[in-house]
Amino acid sequence: MTEEYATISIDGKKLVKHTMANPAPLGLIAFGLTTVLLNFHNAGFFGLNSMILAMGLAYGGTAQIIASAMEYKNGNTFATVAFGSYGLFWYSFAIMLMLPKMGLATATDTTALAAYLFMWGVFTAIMFIGTLKISKGLQVIFATLAILFFLLALGAITGNQTITMIAGYEGILTGLSAMYAGLAEVINETHGKEMLPI
């Protein structure tokens, strides 16, 4: 477990140094849990409702933005960009659904939705290249996430509900893999050794 403060000695003088906690588990679990819930909808278990929007804004969005800011302070460019981008993805997704309900914009048509999802797929596929230097766990998350975005884009542009349902099940896998990676980091760090492989 990371302590908030560590005592260090310099020239015989004891100083208190602030140490940062690892923000990656927060970002990974927030992303994973919210992704699983959204993809329960895509797989057809329930409709798109306020629970998904609330999770997208409060946990998937806000928690990842906090993790991004903490990773920035840690000097981790990859995690800053990843958590910041996907945190803001959740905000954009929720806002895209809320604006028409509030009478502030027209609803997104299928072509625009497909373009939105496709571009997130492209971004994710490029970010996947960065994971090749990090960990197998992140490789699985980013590879399955890129596939998810491309499947959702295909489902949107074709209107084929079977593709969207398949994407939903694949998205559940994506979310669970992110949750596993985040929780494994928490368990491993708490125990001070690798209890769960990442």
N, C-alpha and C positions, 0 to 999 in steps of 0.2 A: 504494500500500500504506500502510495506516495505521501510523504508528510508535507504539511503546508510550509513548515520552516525547518531548516537544517542548521546545526551549529558547526561552524568551521573555524579553524585557528589560522591566523596569519601573524607571523612574528611573535608568537606566544600570546596574542590577544584573541579572545573568543568573540566572534562576530556571528550574527544571525543572518542567514541568507534565505530569502524566499524561494521556494521551488514550485514549479508548476505541475499540476496533475496532467495526466495524459488525456487529452480531449477526444481522441479518436473513438473510444468506445461509445461515448455519448452520441457522436455523429453517426456512427455505424448503426447503433441500435435504433435511433430516431428514424433514420432512413429505412431500415429494415422493417420495423414494425408498421410504419405508415404504408410502405410498399405492399406488405402482405395484406393489409386491410383493403387498400384500393383494388388489389387484384382478386380478392374475394368477390368484389363487385364485377370485375371483368370476367371472371369465371362463371358468373351467373348466380351466385349465392344470395345476393340482395341488391337492391337498387342503389343508385348514387344518392347519398343522403348527407345530412349535416354532420354526422359522425366523421365521415371521410374528410369533409372540408375542415372541420375543427382539428382533426389530427394533422392534416396537411399544414394548417397555419401554426398551430401551437407546438407540435412536436416535430413533424417532418421538416417544417420550415424554420421555426425559431431555434430549436435545439441545434440544428446543423449550422445555422448562422453563428451561434455562440461558439460551436466547435471550430468553425472556420476562423473566427477572430482569435481564439486561443492558439490555433495552429500557426497563425500569422506571427504571434508573439514568440512561438517556438522556432520560427524560421523554416517551417515546412511548407514549401510552395505548393507541392502536389495536393496535400490535404487542405490547404487554404482554398485552392481553386475548386477542388471536388466538393467539399462540404458547403462552401459558399454558393457554388452553382446549383447544386441539388437542393439546398435550402431555399434558394430563390425560385427554383423550378416549382416547388410546392406552393409558394406564394402565387406565382403566375398561374398555376393550374387552378387554384381556388378562386383567384380574381377573375379568371376567364369564365368560370361558371357563375360567379356571383353578379358580375356587371349586367348581364342581360336580365336577371331576376330583379335587379334594382332599376331597370329601365334606363341604364346609362350607356348601353352599347347593344348592338345586335349580336345574336348568338353566333358562335364560331361555326362556319359551315364545314363539311367533311373535307374539302380540299385544304382549307387553312389548317384544320386539325391534323391532317396527315402531314402537312409541311412542318408544323410545330413538332410533332413526334419524330419525324424523320431527322430533323436537324439536331434534336437531342440525341438521337441514335448516332449521328455522325460525331458529335462532340464526345459521346461516351466511348465510341470505338477508338478515337484518337487518344483519349485518356487511358484506355486499356493498354496502349503501348507503354505508358509510364509505369504501369503495374508490373511489367516484366522485370523491373529492377527492384521491386519491393517485396511482394509475398504471393504465394499461391492462393491464399484466401482472397486477396484483392483481385487477383486475376479472374477467379471464378465470379466474383461479384460484378466486375465491370464487363466481362464477356457475356454473362447472362443478361445484364441490364441493357447492353447494346442490342442483343437479340430481341429483348422485350420491346424496346422502342420501335425497332423495325417491324416487328409483328403487329404492334398496335397501329402503326402508320399504315400498314397494308390492310388491316382490318377496317380502318377508318375510310381509306380511299375506295375500297371495294364494297364496303357495306356488308361484308361477309361476317356474320356473327360467330361462325365456327372458328375463324381465325382469331377473333377477339377473345373467344373462350379459351383457345389454346394459349394465347398470350397471357391470359389470366393465370392459368396453372403454371406457366413458365415464370411469371412475375412473382407468384407465391414462393417458388424456389429461389428466385433472386433475393427476395426480402428475407427469407429464412437464412440464406447464406450470409447476408450482412449482419443479421442478428447474432448468428453463431460467431462470426469474427469479432464482433464487439464484445459479446459476453465472454468469449475465450480470453480476450485481452484483460478483462476485469478479473477473471478467475486466476489467470497466470500471474498477473501483477500482484494480486492479493496474496497468493501463496509463494511468490518469489521464485517460481520455477514453472516450466511448461507442463501444465496439467492437461491442457487441450491444445492439439496442434493447430496452427494457423497457416 
